[in-house]
Amino acid sequence: MNWRYAYTALLLCTLAFAATMVARLVISPVVPLIAADFGVSYGTIGLALSGMWAAYALAQFPSGVLGDKFGERRIILTAVGSTAVTALLLAFAPSVEVFILGTVLLGTGAGLHYSVATTFLAKQFDDIGRAIGFHVAGGPIAGLLAPPIAAYVGAQYGWRSALLLGVVAAVPVFVLFAAKVEPTEPARPDQPIRERFELGALVELLSRQSIAYTTVLAMFGAFAWQATASFLPAYLAEAGGLSTGNAAILFSLYFVIHGATQPLTGGLSDRIGRDPAAMVTMTSGIVGYGLLVGGALADVGILTYAVATLFVGLAMSWGAPVQSRFMDLLSAEERGAGFGLVRTAYMVLGATGSVVVGTLSTLVSWPAAFGLLAGIMAIGLCTLLGNRLLGLDL
């Protein structure tokens, strides 16, 4: 293996992931502006965001199949290119109906990237936990830069200008990836795509006990991640009483910690095991979301919310150990479509986090909505402990 090319591929896959993430994350800081402009509730915007994440999830399995058929490079370029186009559509959406459609299309295109890129990188590296952790950090990199810039641009020029940042991020990455990443040979170029969608084979894979167990763990994490990415700035502003600027700064802090800890938890899972590393993240989530809820109820200052954000950022690095667990369980031949299939399964369920938390915040309160996330993390931790204490070996 040419290590120089492997690390080039890793860097560019990470940048591509970051580009697809920017287009989605610039929406959250301007949610109040979008809702006010269209005259709709947070629940409606939450529905749009859940549609985006659900489409993103549903694209995972087909992306793996397409990667096996046409090669990973083509699919990643398609993901980045479609992200630019749909971000442009969103910025010029004339109505909330078109906006919702645009978010779904954005999620579909962006969803083509991750499973294919992960499978591609698994071919380049032996220590897949650290490589996956670095790749996943592309999302937090986007989160570090996109929210405060989007908040500023939105305040100065309107939410439509903020959403154009997705185009600005995607176009140069598309050009760079096309220039520097070599064409990849498809794994199954001659197999008809319809054969990969046979129901029996899909059910067999998902029904394996260890796969099903890991899918449940990932579902808990995805539910909390989707809700946090969609509504953490709104929570800090409305429940915490912070200014829009301070809320955006803490949202960036969340992504800084999220990004910095992804390679660490991935590397930790390579050394001490996937489940112990995942336990660290779930425990951190209980503490972090608990502090967010307690802070809102006790009317504390920004320091408490900053500490809570640190814990939540660590909690959302669950992806590195849990996704590495999937790769351990799948054979080399199964990783392309198989990893995409399990990603679709847990992310479809996890995508409900946006609409559930958005609706709960409207019908009950913001603390109740984020208290649910603390409960989800507690269930995840209990699931991990149960597997270990009962010796289930899942």
C-alpha positions in Angstrom: 0.0 0.0 0.0 1.3 3.4 -0.9 0.8 5.2 2.4 1.1 8.7 0.8 -1.9 8.0 -1.4 -3.8 6.3 1.4 -3.6 9.4 3.5 -4.4 11.6 0.6 -7.5 9.5 0.0 -8.4 9.8 3.7 -8.0 13.5 3.7 -10.1 14.0 0.6 -12.8 11.7 1.7 -12.9 13.6 5.0 -13.2 16.9 3.1 -15.9 15.5 0.9 -17.9 14.4 4.0 -17.4 17.8 5.4 -18.7 19.5 2.3 -21.9 17.3 2.3 -22.3 18.1 6.0 -21.9 21.9 5.6 -24.9 22.1 3.3 -27.0 20.4 6.0 -25.6 22.1 9.0 -26.0 25.7 7.8 -29.8 25.2 8.1 -29.8 24.8 11.9 -28.5 28.2 13.0 -31.1 30.0 10.8 -34.1 27.8 11.7 -35.9 30.7 13.5 -35.4 32.9 10.4 -36.8 30.2 8.1 -39.8 29.5 10.4 -40.6 33.2 10.6 -40.2 33.8 6.9 -42.5 31.0 5.9 -44.8 31.5 8.9 -44.6 27.9 10.2 -43.8 26.2 13.5 -40.6 24.6 14.6 -42.4 21.3 14.2 -42.8 21.9 10.5 -39.1 22.8 10.1 -38.3 19.7 12.2 -40.4 17.6 9.8 -38.3 19.0 6.9 -35.1 18.2 8.7 -36.3 14.7 9.6 -37.2 14.2 6.0 -33.6 15.3 5.1 -32.0 12.9 7.5 -34.4 10.1 6.6 -33.6 10.5 2.9 -29.9 10.6 3.9 -30.4 7.3 5.8 -32.3 5.6 3.0 -29.6 6.5 0.5 -27.0 4.5 2.5 -27.8 1.0 1.3 -28.3 1.9 -2.4 -25.0 3.9 -2.3 -23.2 0.8 -1.2 -24.7 -1.2 -4.0 -23.9 1.5 -6.5 -20.3 1.7 -5.2 -19.9 -2.0 -5.8 -21.3 -1.6 -9.3 -19.6 1.6 -10.5 -16.7 2.2 -8.1 -16.4 4.3 -5.1 -14.9 7.4 -6.7 -17.9 8.0 -9.1 -20.4 7.7 -6.3 -18.5 10.1 -4.0 -18.3 12.7 -6.8 -22.0 12.3 -7.4 -22.7 12.9 -3.7 -20.6 16.1 -3.6 -21.9 17.4 -6.9 -25.6 16.8 -6.0 -25.0 18.5 -2.7 -24.0 21.7 -4.5 -27.0 21.6 -6.8 -29.6 20.9 -4.1 -28.1 23.5 -1.7 -28.7 26.0 -4.5 -32.3 24.9 -4.8 -32.9 25.3 -1.1 -31.5 28.8 -1.1 -34.0 29.9 -3.7 -37.0 27.9 -2.4 -40.1 30.0 -3.0 -42.3 28.2 -0.4 -42.1 25.9 2.6 -43.3 23.0 0.4 -40.4 23.5 -2.0 -38.1 23.9 1.0 -39.2 20.6 2.4 -38.7 18.9 -1.0 -35.2 20.5 -1.3 -34.1 19.2 2.1 -35.2 15.7 1.1 -33.2 15.9 -2.1 -30.2 17.3 -0.2 -30.3 14.4 2.2 -30.6 11.9 -0.7 -27.5 13.2 -2.6 -25.4 13.7 0.5 -26.3 10.2 1.7 -24.5 8.6 -1.2 -21.1 9.5 0.3 -20.5 8.0 3.7 -21.0 4.3 3.4 -19.1 4.2 0.1 -16.2 6.3 1.4 -16.0 4.1 4.6 -15.8 1.0 2.5 -13.1 2.6 0.3 -11.0 3.6 3.3 -11.3 0.2 4.9 -9.4 -1.1 1.9 -6.6 1.4 2.5 -6.1 0.9 6.3 -5.7 -1.9 8.8 -6.5 0.1 11.9 -10.0 0.9 10.7 -11.2 2.4 14.0 -8.8 5.3 13.8 -9.4 5.8 10.0 -13.1 5.8 10.5 -12.7 8.2 13.4 -10.7 10.6 11.3 -13.2 10.3 8.4 -16.2 10.9 10.7 -14.4 14.0 12.0 -15.3 15.6 8.6 -18.7 16.3 10.1 -17.4 18.1 13.1 -15.0 20.1 11.0 -18.0 21.4 9.1 -19.8 22.0 12.4 -16.9 24.1 13.6 -17.0 26.4 10.7 -20.5 26.4 9.3 -22.8 27.4 12.2 -21.1 30.6 13.3 -20.6 31.7 9.7 -24.2 30.8 8.8 -25.5 32.6 11.9 -23.6 35.7 10.9 -24.5 35.6 7.2 -28.1 34.9 8.1 -28.3 37.8 10.5 -26.7 40.2 8.0 -28.1 39.0 4.7 -30.9 36.5 5.4 -31.2 32.8 5.7 -31.1 32.3 1.9 -27.6 33.7 1.7 -26.6 31.4 4.6 -27.8 28.3 2.8 -25.6 29.3 -0.2 -22.6 28.4 1.9 -23.4 24.7 1.0 -22.6 25.5 -2.6 -19.4 27.4 -1.7 -18.2 24.3 0.3 -19.1 21.6 -2.2 -17.8 23.0 -5.5 -14.1 23.2 -4.7 -14.1 19.9 -3.0 -15.7 18.3 -6.0 -12.9 19.7 -8.2 -10.1 18.6 -5.8 -11.5 15.1 -5.3 -11.9 14.6 -9.1 -8.3 15.7 -9.6 -6.5 13.8 -6.9 -8.3 10.5 -6.3 -7.6 7.8 -8.7 -10.4 5.8 -10.4 -11.5 2.9 -8.3 -12.4 -0.6 -9.7 -15.9 -1.7 -8.9 -16.2 -4.8 -6.7 -19.2 -6.3 -8.6 -19.5 -4.6 -12.0 -21.3 -7.5 -13.7 -23.8 -8.4 -11.0 -27.3 -7.0 -11.8 -28.3 -4.4 -9.2 -31.7 -6.0 -8.6 -30.0 -9.1 -7.2 -28.5 -7.0 -4.4 -32.0 -6.0 -3.3 -33.4 -9.5 -2.8 -35.4 -9.4 0.4 -34.2 -12.7 1.8 -30.5 -11.7 1.8 -31.3 -8.3 3.4 -33.4 -9.9 6.2 -30.7 -12.5 6.9 -28.0 -9.9 7.4 -30.1 -7.6 9.6 -31.4 -10.5 11.7 -28.0 -11.7 12.8 -28.0 -11.2 16.5 -24.8 -9.2 16.7 -25.8 -7.0 13.7 -29.2 -6.4 15.2 -27.7 -5.5 18.6 -25.2 -3.1 17.1 -28.0 -1.6 14.9 -30.0 -0.8 18.1 -27.0 0.9 19.7 -26.4 2.9 16.6 -30.1 3.9 16.5 -29.9 5.4 20.0 -26.9 7.4 19.0 -28.3 8.5 15.7 -31.6 9.7 17.3 -29.6 11.9 19.7 -27.2 13.1 17.0 -30.0 14.1 14.6 -31.9 16.0 17.3 -28.7 17.7 18.6 -27.6 18.8 15.1 -31.0 20.2 14.4 -31.9 22.0 17.6 -28.9 22.6 19.9 -28.6 26.3 18.9 -32.3 26.8 19.3 -32.3 25.1 22.7 -29.4 27.2 23.9 -31.1 30.4 22.7 -34.7 29.8 23.8 -34.3 27.5 26.8 -30.9 28.7 27.9 -31.5 32.4 27.3 -28.3 32.8 25.3 -27.9 35.2 22.4 -27.9 33.8 18.9 -24.2 34.5 18.6 -23.3 32.8 21.9 -25.5 29.8 21.0 -23.7 29.5 17.6 -20.3 29.7 19.4 -21.3 26.8 21.7 -22.7 24.9 18.7 -19.2 25.3 17.1 -17.6 24.2 20.4 -19.8 21.1 20.3 -18.4 20.2 16.9 -14.9 21.0 17.9 -15.1 18.4 20.7 -17.1 16.1 18.5 -14.4 16.2 15.8 -11.4 16.0 18.2 -12.8 13.0 20.1 -13.8 10.9 17.0 -10.3 9.7 16.2 -9.6 9.3 19.9 -12.7 7.1 20.6 -12.0 5.2 17.4 -8.4 4.6 18.5 -9.5 3.7 22.0 -11.9 1.1 20.5 -9.0 -0.4 18.6 -7.1 -0.8 21.9 -9.7 -1.7 24.6 -12.7 -2.9 22.5 -15.7 -1.4 20.8 -18.2 -1.7 23.7 -16.1 -0.1 26.5 -15.3 2.8 24.2 -19.0 3.2 23.4 -19.8 3.1 27.1 -17.7 6.2 27.6 -19.7 8.1 25.0 -23.1 7.0 26.4 -22.1 8.0 29.9 -20.9 11.3 28.7 -24.3 11.8 27.0 -26.2 11.3 30.2 -24.1 13.9 31.9 -24.1 16.4 29.0 -27.9 16.4 28.3 -28.6 16.3 32.0 -26.6 19.5 32.5 -28.4 21.1 29.6 -31.8 20.3 31.1 -30.7 21.3 34.7 -29.2 24.5 33.4 -32.4 25.6 31.8 -34.5 24.8 34.8 -32.0 26.5 37.2 -31.4 29.5 35.0 -27.6 29.2 35.0 -24.9 31.1 33.1 -23.1 30.3 29.9 -20.3 28.4 31.7 -22.6 25.6 32.7 -23.8 25.3 29.1 -20.3 25.2 27.9 -19.4 22.3 30.1 -22.6 20.5 29.1 -21.6 21.1 25.4 -18.2 19.5 26.0 -19.9 16.3 27.4 -22.4 16.2 24.6 -19.6 16.6 22.0 -17.8 13.6 23.5 -21.1 11.6 23.6 -21.7 12.1 19.9 -18.4 10.5 19.0 -20.2 7.1 19.5 -20.0 6.6 15.8 -16.3 5.7 15.7 -16.6 2.6 18.0 -20.1 1.6 17.0 -19.4 1.8 13.2 -16.1 0.0 13.7 -18.1 -2.7 15.4 -20.2 -3.2 12.3 -17.0 -3.4 10.1 -15.7 -6.1 12.5 -18.9 -8.1 12.0 -19.1 -7.9 8.2 -16.8 -9.8 5.9 -14.8 -8.0 3.3 -17.3 -9.0 0.6 -20.3 -7.7 2.7 -18.9 -4.3 3.7 -20.0 -2.3 0.7 -23.7 -3.0 0.6 -23.8 -4.5 4.1 -22.6 -1.4 5.9 -24.9 0.7 3.7 -27.8 -1.5 4.7 -27.2 -1.3 8.4 -26.6 2.5 8.1 -30.0 2.8 6.4 -31.7 0.7 9.1 -30.4 2.7 12.1 -30.5 6.1 10.5 -34.1 5.8 9.3 -35.1 5.2 12.9 -32.7 7.8 14.2 -33.9 10.4 11.8 -37.1 10.7 13.8 -35.0 12.5 16.4 -35.5 15.9 14.7 -39.3 15.8 14.4 -39.8 14.1 17.8 -37.7 16.7 19.7 -39.0 19.6 17.6 -42.6 18.6 18.2 -42.0 17.8 21.9 -40.4 21.3 22.4 -43.5 22.9 20.9 -46.1 20.8 22.8 -44.3 20.5 26.2 -41.0 22.3 26.6 -37.4 22.4 25.5 -36.1 20.8 28.8 -38.6 17.9 28.3 -37.4 17.5 24.7 -33.7 17.3 25.7 -34.4 15.3 28.8 -35.6 12.6 26.3 -32.1 12.6 24.8 -30.6 12.0 28.3 -32.9 9.1 28.6 -31.9 7.7 25.2 -28.3 7.8 26.3 -29.1 6.0 29.5 -30.9 3.2 27.6 -27.9 2.8 25.4 -25.6 2.5 28.3 -27.8 -0.1 30.0 -27.9 -2.0 26.8 -24.1 -2.1 26.7 -23.8 -3.0 30.3 -26.4 -5.8 30.0 -24.5 -7.4 27.1 -21.4 -7.4 29.2 -22.8 -8.4 32.6 -25.1 -11.1 31.2 -22.3 -12.5 29.1 -24.5 -12.4 25.9 -21.4 -11.9 23.7 -23.4 -10.0 21.0 
